[in-house]
Amino acid sequence: MNTMAVTLLPLSPLVSATPTFITPTNQNDPKTTSKDPSPTGSFQNCKSIKELKQVQSHFTKKGLTHSPSTVSKLIAACAQMGTLESLDYAQKAFKLYREDEGSIGSLFMYNSLIRGYSSAGFGDAAILLYIEMVIAGIVPDKFTFPFVLSACAKIVGFCEGIQVHGVVVKMGLEEDVFIGNSLIYLYAECGKMEYARKVFDGMLERNVVSWTSLICGYARRDCPEDAVSLFFEMVETGITPNSVTMVCVISACAKLKDLELSEKVSAYVGEEGVKCNTLMVNALVDMYMKCGAIGSAKRLFDECVDRNLVLCNTIMSNYVRQGLVRDALAVFGEMLQQGPRPDRVTMLSAISACAQLGDLLFGKQCHGYVLRNGLESWDNISNAMIDMYMKCAKQEMAHRVFNCMSKKTLVSWNSLIAGLIGNDNVESAWEIFNEMPENDLVSWNTMVNALVQESMFEEAIELFREMQNEGIKADRVTMVGVASACGYLGALDLAKWILTYIEKNNIHCDMRLGTALVDMFARCGDTQSAIQIFNKMAKRDVSAWTAAIGAMAMEGNGERAVELFNEMLRQGVKPDEVVFVALLTACSRCRFVDQGWHLFRSMKEIHGIYPQIVHYGCMVDLLGRAGLLEEAIDLIKSMPMEPNDVIWGSLLAACRTHKNVKLAAHAAERITELAPDRTGIHVLLSNIYASAGKWNEVAKVRLQLKEKGIHKVPGSSSMQVNGIIHEFTSGDESHPEKAHIAMMLQEINCRLKDAGHVPDLTNVMLDVDEHEKEYLLSQHSEKLAIAFGLISTGQGTPIRVVKNLRICADCHSFSKLVSRIYEREIIVRDNSRFHFFRQGNCSCCDYW
């Protein structure tokens, strides 16, 4: 065993669980004789080793150095003193006595030494003494076991404790209340609450320490409900709790964050007259803060005359946790002026408060205090300063603090990475990540989620795969980021693998991860799986409902989206701005004009939510889809804010569908003013002019694009087959299956022609003959992808295509007919929305 010092917790009930002084027993212990030249207890009156040595010198002169009584008293006094020096001195005296007298020592001597080492925190040494005593043939008594069990508790020695417990049972001492209390404390410290409860239930006699030991064990081991329940049971039994009991049960209430229950417990303090010491006030302040009763906590803190450092740190850390950072700094200011003197715990709260406020000046002052008081050697202080400087956008200062650290922990590296990401410096964060001596789960999670935030979705997935290769087991934080990346990529096969991975690895699917999975499947076009996951969620907040409603919006199922919203309201979930975006989008996709107007007006009138520009954009899109262009213009004019390019873009799309060239030109002009770099707008306007046969206007738009050096992004589509992603570009003939694709396209076009399909040549923006236009249309990337899907997947397998641009009208008609003729479900995700083609119909109702 390794000898180690374990600091006794201030709330430990074991201190009072055993007698503090043991008189010599009859076994091998002589009584104090009248021949002792020194008054009884002279050793015990010593306050230092120096005084003790002087008394021993007195005994030596009288020739009584090796008297069993003298040695026993010397060892007991050294044990009572409880320092490493005094215990070593006692060991030496004990060893000399045994060597000189040829004795094995007495039970009292061993008990005193075991008690001394155990009380001082040297559990290993105490257990070794117990083993030595048993080997020597000395039989332990009821005073031995509490000290040995205390030593086992200090080293969290469950195996050792079980063996000692076995000896206790064999000796028939399990009914001793002190031993029972020690056993409860031992098992509680080892986290074996079921063992502790079994001992407690088997005790014939229980005192306040018995109850307190079990209550504190439950409170410390994250079983606050059991702790509070046991407390009320204790009170009903007629046992009056002490201050230690109250501190433990108050701490349990703080973990439960149940204000009503907390107030019942705190009322007991006043009613029963339990002495309210500083520890109890500290626990009460912490309890009220965690229960959200900030006023009660502050009042108790203000009324406390004797504010110690622990109390100040408690209220400061809770203020910071609650976001009340100015209140935390106010307490810090009082401490600087009136005391107590701030320590490293205080500075952690103060620096964190500065980080939340972004207060660089005060943060620098805190840094100065840290340097003046030599606190920079604590790595958590330096980590907090790195975070503070990063949040104040002072990356160079954060790097300086990091570089000055003598001991850089994983938290230090992670703080630096997180700070760089927070300052939009992902490239530097990536470099630091690769420089780290070792990466933990937090490091990987930080980088994965950073790449997702930067829309580097493929890189995020690749990093996740690398993480798996390194043997790092993902958690729910990892999977939230991975699910988000997968959703944006629209990779359904990967989405299914992610769900399987979560289930196989027993990753807890909390509300946040569940919501991410619903959104992932919805973005991958598998709304059925999205809703299945949503229905399995035990708890749902507004974000979860929004994800489900958004899934219905993507599918074009506006009716179900509205039903989900009404169900959400019935369950008492308060809507926010985001859920109305999903709702209005669903109404727009299904042209629910009246329902959309009702929801839009209810935002302010019923729910107290003022519509933002995104909500106006949804309404313009809804009115435009329904062909109510004049109403859409009127709504734009009535907006309380200036319309942005997205608003005008929605109107422009409506103008294309309803062939309103004049209004389209006006909308395009406004978009050009607001967002001159949006090439898609110019292309859309060009399409509108081409559809109307205004080739001169088409030429003008094309010329404007050329003058600005803007080129139309070529259309491309991709699909995944057997885990391999295949990409197609309009007119590209580089695919290895090009011959088979061409033959399939020829067959499709013949069957479509027999079904009465006529190519929509207005979708070709070039002024060429009709034969050339028809050929160009046939080479659009989504048609190539669909043809490949038909020849490379089995009958009945859905064909999923992701396109980088908006699908054209001819490809839309093409996809509808293919879905009916070949009896295939085709899902196309363009840069605007999902299109679910089933049996000749599309979920967008031919408006996109």
Summary of the structure (lengths in Angstrom):
residues: 848
radius of gyration: 38.4
end to end distance: 73.6
largest distance: 131.2
contacts: 2802
relative contact order: 0.03
helix: 66%
strand: 4%
